[in-house]
């Protein structure tokens, strides 16, 4: 009986620790997530960073396909939590437009790029504004 109680305590503690770590991800401020993504991408070797950037291509094509009705000249930023398999599990944006919200939704569940089979935060900034060359 004592052994069973010890096992239950270990399982209970592990479950609480898991819930706490999952909850911490949800309450992190956007700026903290952004900095994590920037720091991670800056730490990558150039060839891996390039492959990660190229992996956004098909997702951006899908964003434009699905979000064109709400597209406006704007810029948007999406931060993604990418799991060990390279799938964008969670996405955040501070872009206050329908297009930014649509892009965030399109990113959910999309395959980005797996890096050493470890989870990471990635960031995409995209500018749809026409720049003046004056």
Secondary structure as GFF3:
##gff-version 3
##sequence-region A 1 134
A	DSSP	alpha_helix	2	27	.	.	.	ID=ss1
A	DSSP	alpha_helix	30	43	.	.	.	ID=ss2
A	DSSP	alpha_helix	46	67	.	.	.	ID=ss3
A	DSSP	three_ten_helix	68	70	.	.	.	ID=ss4
A	DSSP	beta_strand	75	82	.	.	.	ID=ss5
A	DSSP	beta_strand	88	92	.	.	.	ID=ss6
A	DSSP	alpha_helix	98	107	.	.	.	ID=ss7
A	DSSP	beta_strand	120	127	.	.	.	ID=ss8
###
